[in-house]
Amino acid sequence: MVSGKNYIGNQLSAKGTTTYQTFNPKLNINNQYVFTEATSEEIDEAVQLAHQAFKEFRNVPGEKRAEFLNAIADEIMALDNELIEVYMSESGLPEGRAKGERGRTVFQLQSFAALVKDENWRENTIDLPNYERAPIPKPDLRKTLIPLGSTVVFGASNFPLAYSTAGGDTASALAAGCPVIVKSHPMHAGTGELIASAIVKAAEKTGMPNGVFSNLNSSGIEVGEQLVKHPQVKAVGFTGSIRGGRALMDLAAKRSEPIPVFAEMGSINPVIITSNAIANRGESIADTYAKSINLGTGQFCTNPGLLLTIDGAETNTFIQDLAQKTTAIDPQCMLHPNIKSNYTRLGSEVSSQNGLEVISKYEAAVEENFAPSQVSTVSGKDFLSNPKMHQEVFGPFSVVVRCKDEAELIEIIDGLEGQLTGTILAEKEDYNNLSNIIDSLQNRVGRIIFNGVPTGVEVCESMTHGGPYPASSDSRFTAVGIGSIRRWVRPFSYQDFPKELLPQSLQ
């Protein structure tokens, strides 16, 4: 049951006077629940609890942490239809999406549980001593990975479950041994509270220390700012806009003790389509990408916002076909009126740039908060000369760039900001000519897809979900998959320690 209160450890709390409600974008009305924003006192209490909990939680054996993570998954499933109904009312997303995202959230928790059940994930190394070595004896050195400390996680607007309260950031941080304080996203605070209740129940059932998890409500930026500035917070996880992520990075860098912010931010996910691919299967590509552009109303961080082709008659036919197929798909509901407003504003700004031509736009009347899709095209020369065309338009919006040749196409790739993904659509006869494109993409993205679509991020060990700034704040790490646990740990060495004082896995 949604109370509208904050979870300060295992206790519900509502000491403040600032309240807000979530919004049903499909019905265009406020939801019934009223949420109380966390006060400075509650923020400090949550952080102090986490700080105390870390002293115990960091040493909880992996098998027990695995039990905790699996219990969270079980408690989430036990929420059953109440969770699905609140999720739908706060996001405007359909039941199938809600259940699919719940399944992904549970799978992530179970994957990290399997990872930390033993200590192999710590990448332990042992260098035995040689005290007889001359002129300087070699010491006994043993290295492991240890958790950073209390971690703040910001819920994401576009994934109320998989990237939010018990999403990948929280699951990986808890798996590493870091207590987590979630700054709940105001667009789905009810969903967040239900998930928080599941985490708290799981913590109590498995004997975790109070304070290992807290969930704080906030309709603005003040709570998040206070959390990032708090001296006992040691790391931050964020999924959202470049503006929001950059603000958190700057706050963290200005602290007397700077801390890492692992932010996954903007991306337009360039797609390179060869002339041979267009000639051989242009209609099929147009059909596939029309669906990808519209998937989830374009509200995925991997939405294909930029398509790069070589100019020509067949390319022009393909662009017309893609545009018609894209706008033939009925508009869908966006997550919130603010997101719809930003989509309209940014889409208009990009569309008004000189040289850009809107090929097809959904022209029929649409319901409130629903987003009409749009496909535009521009020459490579005009695209290169105008950085405003390079910005992400969060929604079902894509620009097709007609390059005069491969050299101009590569120049465009090289001039892009960092991206989460790049995609190549090519035929076998293109293989010998793709090395320069692959090299350029590899320098700008975290993952290259071949003959597929960027939408859809598999949760597995080999997945990289990140990329050069501003796709993410640190391209050495992934935000998806079990490898994301490395964000919340640091290497630590023991030198000449008695065996009895070493962790079991280093003895």
JOGIUR-V529028 format. One record per residue. N is the residue number from 1. PHI is phi in radians with two decimals (* if undefined). OMEGA is omega in whole degrees, -180 to 180 (none if undefined). BURIAL is # if it has 24 or more other C-alpha atoms within 12 Angstrom, else .. Layout:
BEGIN
n=N phi=PHI omega=OMEGA burial=BURIAL
n=N phi=PHI omega=OMEGA burial=BURIAL
END
This chain:
BEGIN
n=1 phi=* omega=-179 burial=.
n=2 phi=-1.43 omega=-179 burial=#
n=3 phi=-1.78 omega=-176 burial=#
n=4 phi=1.49 omega=-177 burial=#
n=5 phi=-1.73 omega=176 burial=#
n=6 phi=-1.55 omega=169 burial=#
n=7 phi=-1.70 omega=173 burial=#
n=8 phi=-1.79 omega=-168 burial=#
n=9 phi=1.09 omega=-177 burial=#
n=10 phi=-1.65 omega=-179 burial=#
n=11 phi=-1.99 omega=173 burial=#
n=12 phi=-1.40 omega=-175 burial=#
n=13 phi=-2.58 omega=177 burial=#
n=14 phi=-2.59 omega=-176 burial=#
n=15 phi=-1.53 omega=-174 burial=#
n=16 phi=-1.52 omega=179 burial=.
n=17 phi=-2.04 omega=179 burial=.
n=18 phi=-1.49 omega=-179 burial=.
n=19 phi=-2.21 omega=178 burial=#
n=20 phi=-2.76 omega=178 burial=#
n=21 phi=-2.17 omega=171 burial=#
n=22 phi=-1.48 omega=-170 burial=#
n=23 phi=-2.27 omega=175 burial=#
n=24 phi=-1.64 omega=-175 burial=#
n=25 phi=-1.22 omega=-180 burial=#
n=26 phi=-1.32 omega=178 burial=#
n=27 phi=-1.55 omega=180 burial=.
n=28 phi=1.06 omega=178 burial=.
n=29 phi=-2.44 omega=173 burial=.
n=30 phi=-1.22 omega=171 burial=.
n=31 phi=-1.36 omega=-171 burial=#
n=32 phi=-1.28 omega=-172 burial=.
n=33 phi=-1.33 omega=177 burial=#
n=34 phi=-2.02 omega=-175 burial=#
n=35 phi=-1.91 omega=179 burial=#
n=36 phi=-1.76 omega=-178 burial=#
n=37 phi=-1.25 omega=-179 burial=#
n=38 phi=-1.17 omega=177 burial=#
n=39 phi=-1.53 omega=176 burial=#
n=40 phi=-1.06 omega=178 burial=#
n=41 phi=-1.11 omega=-180 burial=.
n=42 phi=-1.19 omega=177 burial=#
n=43 phi=-1.06 omega=-179 burial=#
n=44 phi=-1.12 omega=179 burial=#
n=45 phi=-1.10 omega=180 burial=#
n=46 phi=-1.11 omega=-179 burial=#
n=47 phi=-1.20 omega=179 burial=#
n=48 phi=-1.12 omega=177 burial=#
n=49 phi=-1.07 omega=179 burial=#
n=50 phi=-1.10 omega=180 burial=#
n=51 phi=-1.06 omega=178 burial=#
n=52 phi=-1.19 omega=-180 burial=#
n=53 phi=-1.11 omega=-178 burial=#
n=54 phi=-1.04 omega=-179 burial=#
n=55 phi=-1.03 omega=178 burial=#
n=56 phi=-1.62 omega=-172 burial=#
n=57 phi=-1.12 omega=-179 burial=#
n=58 phi=-1.09 omega=-178 burial=#
n=59 phi=-1.80 omega=176 burial=#
n=60 phi=-1.15 omega=-178 burial=#
n=61 phi=-1.00 omega=-179 burial=#
n=62 phi=-0.96 omega=-179 burial=#
n=63 phi=-1.11 omega=179 burial=.
n=64 phi=-1.30 omega=176 burial=#
n=65 phi=-1.13 omega=176 burial=#
n=66 phi=-1.09 omega=177 burial=#
n=67 phi=-1.06 omega=178 burial=#
n=68 phi=-1.08 omega=-179 burial=#
n=69 phi=-1.09 omega=178 burial=#
n=70 phi=-1.14 omega=178 burial=#
n=71 phi=-1.17 omega=176 burial=#
n=72 phi=-1.05 omega=179 burial=#
n=73 phi=-1.00 omega=-180 burial=#
n=74 phi=-1.13 omega=-179 burial=#
n=75 phi=-1.19 omega=176 burial=#
n=76 phi=-1.11 omega=179 burial=#
n=77 phi=-1.14 omega=-180 burial=#
n=78 phi=-1.20 omega=177 burial=.
n=79 phi=-1.17 omega=171 burial=#
n=80 phi=0.91 omega=-171 burial=.
n=81 phi=-1.20 omega=179 burial=.
n=82 phi=-1.03 omega=179 burial=.
n=83 phi=-1.10 omega=-177 burial=#
n=84 phi=-1.11 omega=-178 burial=#
n=85 phi=-1.18 omega=179 burial=#
n=86 phi=-1.17 omega=177 burial=#
n=87 phi=-0.95 omega=-178 burial=#
n=88 phi=-1.14 omega=-177 burial=#
n=89 phi=-1.21 omega=-177 burial=#
n=90 phi=-1.68 omega=-175 burial=#
n=91 phi=-2.10 omega=-174 burial=#
n=92 phi=1.30 omega=-179 burial=#
n=93 phi=-1.49 omega=-175 burial=#
n=94 phi=-1.34 omega=-178 burial=#
n=95 phi=-1.04 omega=-180 burial=.
n=96 phi=-1.05 omega=178 burial=.
n=97 phi=-1.14 omega=-180 burial=#
n=98 phi=-1.07 omega=-179 burial=#
n=99 phi=-1.22 omega=178 burial=#
n=100 phi=-1.14 omega=180 burial=.
n=101 phi=-1.23 omega=175 burial=#
n=102 phi=-1.07 omega=179 burial=#
n=103 phi=-1.07 omega=178 burial=#
n=104 phi=-1.15 omega=-180 burial=#
n=105 phi=-1.08 omega=179 burial=#
n=106 phi=-1.11 omega=180 burial=#
n=107 phi=-1.09 omega=179 burial=#
n=108 phi=-1.06 omega=179 burial=#
n=109 phi=-1.05 omega=-180 burial=#
n=110 phi=-1.18 omega=179 burial=#
n=111 phi=-1.16 omega=178 burial=#
n=112 phi=-1.22 omega=176 burial=#
n=113 phi=-1.07 omega=179 burial=#
n=114 phi=-1.14 omega=-178 burial=#
n=115 phi=-1.14 omega=-171 burial=#
n=116 phi=-1.61 omega=180 burial=#
n=117 phi=-1.04 omega=171 burial=#
n=118 phi=-2.10 omega=-173 burial=.
n=119 phi=-1.76 omega=-178 burial=#
n=120 phi=-1.08 omega=-178 burial=.
n=121 phi=-1.12 omega=-178 burial=#
n=122 phi=-1.31 omega=177 burial=#
n=123 phi=0.96 omega=-178 burial=#
n=124 phi=-1.10 omega=174 burial=#
n=125 phi=-2.31 omega=-180 burial=.
n=126 phi=-2.27 omega=174 burial=.
n=127 phi=-1.95 omega=-176 burial=.
n=128 phi=-1.26 omega=-174 burial=.
n=129 phi=-1.38 omega=170 burial=.
n=130 phi=-2.43 omega=-174 burial=.
n=131 phi=-1.28 omega=180 burial=.
n=132 phi=-1.58 omega=-177 burial=.
n=133 phi=-1.11 omega=179 burial=.
n=134 phi=-2.07 omega=7 burial=.
n=135 phi=-1.53 omega=-178 burial=.
n=136 phi=-2.09 omega=178 burial=.
n=137 phi=-1.08 omega=178 burial=.
n=138 phi=-1.59 omega=-179 burial=.
n=139 phi=-1.38 omega=171 burial=.
n=140 phi=-1.43 omega=-179 burial=.
n=141 phi=-2.23 omega=-179 burial=#
n=142 phi=-2.39 omega=-174 burial=#
n=143 phi=-2.03 omega=179 burial=#
n=144 phi=-2.52 omega=175 burial=#
n=145 phi=-1.99 omega=180 burial=#
n=146 phi=-2.17 omega=-176 burial=#
n=147 phi=-1.23 omega=-178 burial=#
n=148 phi=-1.31 omega=-176 burial=#
n=149 phi=2.37 omega=-176 burial=#
n=150 phi=-1.06 omega=-173 burial=#
n=151 phi=-2.13 omega=175 burial=#
n=152 phi=-1.76 omega=178 burial=#
n=153 phi=-2.07 omega=176 burial=#
n=154 phi=-1.69 omega=177 burial=#
n=155 phi=-1.14 omega=-179 burial=#
n=156 phi=-1.67 omega=-178 burial=#
n=157 phi=-1.23 omega=-169 burial=#
n=158 phi=-1.57 omega=176 burial=#
n=159 phi=-2.36 omega=-176 burial=#
n=160 phi=-1.07 omega=179 burial=#
n=161 phi=-2.01 omega=-168 burial=#
n=162 phi=-1.21 omega=179 burial=#
n=163 phi=-2.13 omega=-174 burial=#
n=164 phi=-2.23 omega=-165 burial=#
n=165 phi=-0.97 omega=177 burial=#
n=166 phi=-2.07 omega=-177 burial=#
n=167 phi=-1.33 omega=-173 burial=#
n=168 phi=-1.05 omega=180 burial=#
n=169 phi=-1.14 omega=-180 burial=#
n=170 phi=-1.13 omega=-178 burial=#
n=171 phi=-1.04 omega=-177 burial=#
n=172 phi=-1.24 omega=179 burial=#
n=173 phi=-1.18 omega=177 burial=#
n=174 phi=-1.10 omega=178 burial=#
n=175 phi=-1.06 omega=-179 burial=#
n=176 phi=-1.30 omega=-177 burial=#
n=177 phi=1.81 omega=180 burial=#
n=178 phi=-1.79 omega=170 burial=#
n=179 phi=-1.06 omega=-175 burial=#
n=180 phi=-2.19 omega=170 burial=#
n=181 phi=-1.99 omega=-180 burial=#
n=182 phi=-1.61 omega=168 burial=#
n=183 phi=-1.62 omega=-172 burial=#
n=184 phi=-1.08 omega=179 burial=#
n=185 phi=-1.32 omega=-175 burial=#
n=186 phi=-1.15 omega=180 burial=#
n=187 phi=-1.33 omega=179 burial=#
n=188 phi=-2.45 omega=-178 burial=#
n=189 phi=-1.15 omega=179 burial=#
n=190 phi=-1.19 omega=175 burial=#
n=191 phi=-1.01 omega=-180 burial=#
n=192 phi=-1.09 omega=-180 burial=#
n=193 phi=-1.16 omega=178 burial=#
n=194 phi=-1.06 omega=179 burial=#
n=195 phi=-1.14 omega=177 burial=#
n=196 phi=-1.03 omega=179 burial=#
n=197 phi=-1.09 omega=178 burial=#
n=198 phi=-1.17 omega=180 burial=#
n=199 phi=-1.16 omega=-180 burial=#
n=200 phi=-1.11 omega=177 burial=#
n=201 phi=-1.06 omega=-180 burial=#
n=202 phi=-1.11 omega=179 burial=#
n=203 phi=-1.10 omega=-180 burial=#
n=204 phi=-1.18 omega=-178 burial=#
n=205 phi=-1.15 omega=-176 burial=.
n=206 phi=-1.79 omega=174 burial=#
n=207 phi=1.30 omega=177 burial=.
n=208 phi=-1.36 omega=-178 burial=#
n=209 phi=-1.17 omega=176 burial=#
n=210 phi=-1.07 omega=-176 burial=#
n=211 phi=1.78 omega=177 burial=#
n=212 phi=-1.11 omega=178 burial=#
n=213 phi=-2.63 omega=172 burial=#
n=214 phi=-2.43 omega=-179 burial=#
n=215 phi=-2.37 omega=-175 burial=#
n=216 phi=-1.98 omega=179 burial=#
n=217 phi=-1.51 omega=177 burial=#
n=218 phi=-2.91 omega=177 burial=#
n=219 phi=-1.64 omega=-178 burial=#
n=220 phi=-2.19 omega=-174 burial=.
n=221 phi=-1.80 omega=-170 burial=.
n=222 phi=-1.14 omega=-179 burial=.
n=223 phi=-1.10 omega=178 burial=#
n=224 phi=-1.08 omega=179 burial=#
n=225 phi=-1.08 omega=-179 burial=#
n=226 phi=-1.11 omega=179 burial=#
n=227 phi=-1.12 omega=-178 burial=#
n=228 phi=-1.15 omega=-180 burial=#
n=229 phi=-1.39 omega=-174 burial=#
n=230 phi=-1.11 omega=-174 burial=#
n=231 phi=-1.12 omega=-179 burial=#
n=232 phi=-1.67 omega=171 burial=#
n=233 phi=-1.54 omega=-172 burial=#
n=234 phi=-2.03 omega=179 burial=#
n=235 phi=-2.89 omega=-177 burial=#
n=236 phi=-2.38 omega=172 burial=#
n=237 phi=-2.07 omega=-175 burial=#
n=238 phi=-2.52 omega=170 burial=#
n=239 phi=-2.28 omega=-178 burial=#
n=240 phi=2.97 omega=-174 burial=#
n=241 phi=-1.36 omega=175 burial=#
n=242 phi=-1.08 omega=-179 burial=#
n=243 phi=-1.05 omega=-179 burial=.
n=244 phi=-1.16 omega=-180 burial=#
n=245 phi=-1.10 omega=-180 burial=#
n=246 phi=-1.15 omega=179 burial=#
n=247 phi=-1.07 omega=179 burial=#
n=248 phi=-1.18 omega=178 burial=#
n=249 phi=-1.05 omega=-179 burial=#
n=250 phi=-1.16 omega=178 burial=.
n=251 phi=-1.06 omega=-178 burial=#
n=252 phi=-1.15 omega=-179 burial=#
n=253 phi=-1.26 omega=-177 burial=.
n=254 phi=-1.49 omega=178 burial=.
n=255 phi=-1.09 omega=175 burial=.
n=256 phi=-1.09 omega=169 burial=.
n=257 phi=-2.00 omega=179 burial=.
n=258 phi=-1.04 omega=179 burial=.
n=259 phi=-2.24 omega=-180 burial=#
n=260 phi=-1.31 omega=171 burial=#
n=261 phi=-2.02 omega=178 burial=#
n=262 phi=-1.70 omega=-174 burial=#
n=263 phi=-1.95 omega=172 burial=#
n=264 phi=-1.90 omega=-166 burial=#
n=265 phi=-2.14 omega=-170 burial=#
n=266 phi=-1.47 omega=178 burial=#
n=267 phi=-2.88 omega=175 burial=#
n=268 phi=-1.87 omega=166 burial=#
n=269 phi=0.91 omega=-176 burial=#
n=270 phi=-1.05 omega=178 burial=#
n=271 phi=-2.11 omega=179 burial=#
n=272 phi=-1.74 omega=-179 burial=#
n=273 phi=-2.08 omega=-179 burial=#
n=274 phi=-1.31 omega=178 burial=#
n=275 phi=-1.07 omega=179 burial=#
n=276 phi=-1.13 omega=179 burial=#
n=277 phi=-1.12 omega=178 burial=#
n=278 phi=-1.14 omega=-179 burial=#
n=279 phi=-1.13 omega=-174 burial=#
n=280 phi=-1.50 omega=-175 burial=.
n=281 phi=-2.65 omega=-179 burial=.
n=282 phi=-1.01 omega=-178 burial=#
n=283 phi=-1.14 omega=179 burial=#
n=284 phi=-1.14 omega=178 burial=.
n=285 phi=-1.09 omega=179 burial=#
n=286 phi=-1.05 omega=-180 burial=#
n=287 phi=-1.14 omega=-179 burial=#
n=288 phi=-1.12 omega=-176 burial=#
n=289 phi=-1.36 omega=172 burial=#
n=290 phi=-1.07 omega=179 burial=#
n=291 phi=-1.23 omega=-180 burial=#
n=292 phi=-1.16 omega=179 burial=#
n=293 phi=-1.09 omega=-178 burial=#
n=294 phi=-1.53 omega=-175 burial=#
n=295 phi=-1.01 omega=-180 burial=#
n=296 phi=1.06 omega=-177 burial=#
n=297 phi=1.01 omega=179 burial=#
n=298 phi=1.21 omega=-173 burial=#
n=299 phi=-1.69 omega=174 burial=#
n=300 phi=-1.89 omega=177 burial=#
n=301 phi=-1.18 omega=180 burial=#
n=302 phi=-1.86 omega=179 burial=#
n=303 phi=-1.08 omega=-179 burial=#
n=304 phi=-1.33 omega=-176 burial=#
n=305 phi=-1.55 omega=-177 burial=#
n=306 phi=-2.48 omega=177 burial=#
n=307 phi=-2.02 omega=-178 burial=#
n=308 phi=-1.99 omega=-179 burial=#
n=309 phi=-2.38 omega=172 burial=#
n=310 phi=-1.69 omega=-175 burial=#
n=311 phi=-1.08 omega=178 burial=#
n=312 phi=2.86 omega=-177 burial=.
n=313 phi=-1.08 omega=-179 burial=.
n=314 phi=-1.18 omega=177 burial=#
n=315 phi=-1.12 omega=179 burial=#
n=316 phi=-1.09 omega=177 burial=#
n=317 phi=-1.11 omega=179 burial=.
n=318 phi=-1.06 omega=-178 burial=#
n=319 phi=-1.07 omega=178 burial=#
n=320 phi=-1.07 omega=-179 burial=#
n=321 phi=-1.15 omega=179 burial=#
n=322 phi=-1.04 omega=-178 burial=#
n=323 phi=-1.08 omega=-179 burial=#
n=324 phi=-1.15 omega=180 burial=#
n=325 phi=-1.18 omega=-179 burial=#
n=326 phi=-1.15 omega=-176 burial=#
n=327 phi=-1.41 omega=175 burial=#
n=328 phi=-1.35 omega=179 burial=#
n=329 phi=-1.41 omega=-177 burial=#
n=330 phi=-1.05 omega=178 burial=#
n=331 phi=-1.03 omega=179 burial=#
n=332 phi=-2.11 omega=-176 burial=#
n=333 phi=-1.32 omega=173 burial=#
n=334 phi=-1.52 omega=-171 burial=#
n=335 phi=-1.22 omega=-174 burial=#
n=336 phi=-2.89 omega=177 burial=#
n=337 phi=-0.97 omega=179 burial=#
n=338 phi=-1.14 omega=179 burial=.
n=339 phi=-1.20 omega=176 burial=#
n=340 phi=-1.09 omega=-180 burial=#
n=341 phi=-1.10 omega=178 burial=.
n=342 phi=-1.15 omega=178 burial=.
n=343 phi=-1.06 omega=180 burial=#
n=344 phi=-1.12 omega=-177 burial=#
n=345 phi=-1.14 omega=-178 burial=.
n=346 phi=-1.20 omega=178 burial=#
n=347 phi=-1.07 omega=178 burial=#
n=348 phi=-1.16 omega=-180 burial=.
n=349 phi=-1.11 omega=179 burial=.
n=350 phi=-1.17 omega=-176 burial=#
n=351 phi=-1.14 omega=-177 burial=#
n=352 phi=-1.49 omega=-178 burial=.
n=353 phi=-1.25 omega=-180 burial=.
n=354 phi=-1.05 omega=177 burial=.
n=355 phi=1.64 omega=-179 burial=.
n=356 phi=-1.56 omega=-178 burial=#
n=357 phi=-2.03 omega=176 burial=#
n=358 phi=-1.38 omega=-177 burial=#
n=359 phi=-1.44 omega=-179 burial=#
n=360 phi=-2.66 omega=179 burial=#
n=361 phi=-2.41 omega=179 burial=#
n=362 phi=-1.12 omega=-171 burial=#
n=363 phi=-1.75 omega=-178 burial=.
n=364 phi=-1.21 omega=178 burial=.
n=365 phi=-1.10 omega=179 burial=.
n=366 phi=-2.15 omega=179 burial=.
n=367 phi=-1.19 omega=178 burial=.
n=368 phi=-1.00 omega=179 burial=#
n=369 phi=1.27 omega=174 burial=#
n=370 phi=-1.60 omega=-172 burial=#
n=371 phi=-2.00 omega=174 burial=#
n=372 phi=-1.29 omega=-179 burial=#
n=373 phi=-1.38 omega=-180 burial=#
n=374 phi=-2.65 omega=173 burial=#
n=375 phi=-2.17 omega=180 burial=#
n=376 phi=-2.20 omega=177 burial=#
n=377 phi=-2.46 omega=-178 burial=#
n=378 phi=-2.71 omega=176 burial=#
n=379 phi=-1.29 omega=177 burial=#
n=380 phi=-1.05 omega=-180 burial=#
n=381 phi=-1.09 omega=-179 burial=#
n=382 phi=-1.18 omega=179 burial=#
n=383 phi=-1.12 omega=-179 burial=#
n=384 phi=-1.09 omega=-174 burial=#
n=385 phi=-1.51 omega=-174 burial=.
n=386 phi=-2.37 omega=-179 burial=.
n=387 phi=-1.06 omega=179 burial=.
n=388 phi=-1.09 omega=178 burial=.
n=389 phi=-1.35 omega=-176 burial=#
n=390 phi=-1.51 omega=-172 burial=#
n=391 phi=-1.34 omega=179 burial=#
n=392 phi=-1.31 omega=170 burial=#
n=393 phi=-1.91 omega=-172 burial=#
n=394 phi=-1.31 omega=-177 burial=#
n=395 phi=2.68 omega=-176 burial=#
n=396 phi=-1.38 omega=-171 burial=#
n=397 phi=-2.37 omega=-180 burial=#
n=398 phi=-2.51 omega=178 burial=#
n=399 phi=-2.02 omega=176 burial=#
n=400 phi=-1.79 omega=-179 burial=#
n=401 phi=-1.75 omega=178 burial=#
n=402 phi=-1.68 omega=-179 burial=#
n=403 phi=-1.51 omega=-180 burial=#
n=404 phi=-1.29 omega=179 burial=#
n=405 phi=-2.84 omega=-178 burial=.
n=406 phi=-1.15 omega=-180 burial=#
n=407 phi=-1.07 omega=179 burial=.
n=408 phi=-1.20 omega=178 burial=#
n=409 phi=-1.06 omega=180 burial=#
n=410 phi=-1.17 omega=176 burial=#
n=411 phi=-1.05 omega=178 burial=#
n=412 phi=-1.14 omega=179 burial=#
n=413 phi=-1.02 omega=-178 burial=#
n=414 phi=-1.10 omega=-178 burial=#
n=415 phi=-1.58 omega=180 burial=.
n=416 phi=-1.32 omega=169 burial=#
n=417 phi=-1.22 omega=179 burial=#
n=418 phi=-1.05 omega=-176 burial=#
n=419 phi=-2.28 omega=175 burial=#
n=420 phi=-1.22 omega=-175 burial=#
n=421 phi=-2.38 omega=165 burial=#
n=422 phi=-2.36 omega=-178 burial=#
n=423 phi=-2.27 omega=175 burial=#
n=424 phi=-2.11 omega=173 burial=#
n=425 phi=-1.91 omega=-172 burial=#
n=426 phi=-2.59 omega=177 burial=#
n=427 phi=-1.82 omega=-178 burial=.
n=428 phi=-1.07 omega=-180 burial=.
n=429 phi=-1.20 omega=177 burial=.
n=430 phi=-1.52 omega=-168 burial=.
n=431 phi=-0.94 omega=-177 burial=.
n=432 phi=-1.20 omega=-176 burial=.
n=433 phi=-1.96 omega=-174 burial=.
n=434 phi=-1.73 omega=-172 burial=#
n=435 phi=-1.06 omega=-179 burial=.
n=436 phi=-1.16 omega=178 burial=.
n=437 phi=-1.14 omega=-180 burial=#
n=438 phi=-1.09 omega=-180 burial=#
n=439 phi=-1.09 omega=180 burial=.
n=440 phi=-1.15 omega=179 burial=#
n=441 phi=-1.10 omega=-177 burial=#
n=442 phi=-1.03 omega=180 burial=#
n=443 phi=-1.39 omega=-176 burial=#
n=444 phi=-2.05 omega=-173 burial=#
n=445 phi=-2.30 omega=177 burial=#
n=446 phi=-1.70 omega=-178 burial=#
n=447 phi=-2.66 omega=175 burial=#
n=448 phi=-1.96 omega=177 burial=#
n=449 phi=-1.79 omega=179 burial=#
n=450 phi=-1.97 omega=179 burial=#
n=451 phi=0.92 omega=176 burial=.
n=452 phi=-2.58 omega=176 burial=.
n=453 phi=-2.15 omega=-179 burial=#
n=454 phi=-1.31 omega=-179 burial=#
n=455 phi=-1.15 omega=-176 burial=#
n=456 phi=1.88 omega=-177 burial=#
n=457 phi=-2.12 omega=-180 burial=#
n=458 phi=-1.18 omega=177 burial=.
n=459 phi=-1.62 omega=180 burial=#
n=460 phi=-2.78 omega=-174 burial=.
n=461 phi=-1.14 omega=-175 burial=.
n=462 phi=-1.52 omega=-178 burial=.
n=463 phi=-1.37 omega=168 burial=#
n=464 phi=-1.98 omega=175 burial=#
n=465 phi=-2.05 omega=-176 burial=#
n=466 phi=3.00 omega=-180 burial=#
n=467 phi=3.04 omega=179 burial=#
n=468 phi=-0.99 omega=180 burial=#
n=469 phi=-0.95 omega=8 burial=#
n=470 phi=-1.71 omega=176 burial=#
n=471 phi=-1.01 omega=172 burial=#
n=472 phi=-2.60 omega=-176 burial=#
n=473 phi=-1.37 omega=180 burial=#
n=474 phi=-2.59 omega=-173 burial=#
n=475 phi=-1.26 omega=178 burial=#
n=476 phi=-1.39 omega=-175 burial=.
n=477 phi=-2.20 omega=174 burial=#
n=478 phi=-1.87 omega=176 burial=#
n=479 phi=-1.71 omega=-178 burial=#
n=480 phi=-2.28 omega=180 burial=#
n=481 phi=1.64 omega=-174 burial=#
n=482 phi=-1.16 omega=177 burial=#
n=483 phi=-1.14 omega=-179 burial=#
n=484 phi=-1.19 omega=177 burial=#
n=485 phi=-1.12 omega=-177 burial=#
n=486 phi=-1.17 omega=177 burial=#
n=487 phi=-1.16 omega=-169 burial=#
n=488 phi=-1.84 omega=-179 burial=#
n=489 phi=-2.29 omega=174 burial=#
n=490 phi=-2.39 omega=178 burial=.
n=491 phi=-1.27 omega=-178 burial=.
n=492 phi=-2.55 omega=-178 burial=.
n=493 phi=-2.04 omega=172 burial=.
n=494 phi=-1.87 omega=180 burial=#
n=495 phi=-2.04 omega=177 burial=.
n=496 phi=0.93 omega=-180 burial=.
n=497 phi=-1.46 omega=171 burial=.
n=498 phi=-1.05 omega=-177 burial=.
n=499 phi=-0.97 omega=-175 burial=.
n=500 phi=-1.14 omega=-177 burial=.
n=501 phi=-1.71 omega=-179 burial=.
n=502 phi=-1.44 omega=169 burial=.
n=503 phi=-0.96 omega=-176 burial=#
n=504 phi=-0.94 omega=-175 burial=.
n=505 phi=-1.27 omega=179 burial=.
n=506 phi=-1.84 omega=-177 burial=#
n=507 phi=-1.30 omega=none burial=.
END
